[in-house]
């Protein structure tokens, strides 16, 4: 996997993902929407940790600095 996320992108993903996970775990969200947002939060945190987004790869996007490798 080639890193395709910039530091700013990773930071935003981590913050937003953590907020969604906290809201889900704390019970501030309820119903099916809570589950969906909890999973989205988990995916955001995971991609922030590894620095790779599969959707970016499919779309040919990279926010990482430097030349992109495919």
Long-range contacts (C-beta under 8 A, 24 or more apart in sequence): 1-50, 1-52, 2-52, 2-68, 2-69, 3-51, 3-52, 3-64, 4-51, 4-52, 4-53, 4-56, 4-57, 4-61, 4-62, 4-63, 4-64, 4-68, 5-47, 5-48, 5-51, 5-52, 5-53, 5-56, 5-62, 5-63, 5-64, 6-63, 6-64, 6-65, 8-63, 9-63, 10-48, 10-51, 11-48, 13-44, 13-45, 13-47, 13-48, 14-44, 14-45, 14-48, 14-49, 16-41, 16-44, 17-41, 17-42, 17-43, 17-44, 17-45, 17-46, 17-48, 18-45, 20-44, 21-45
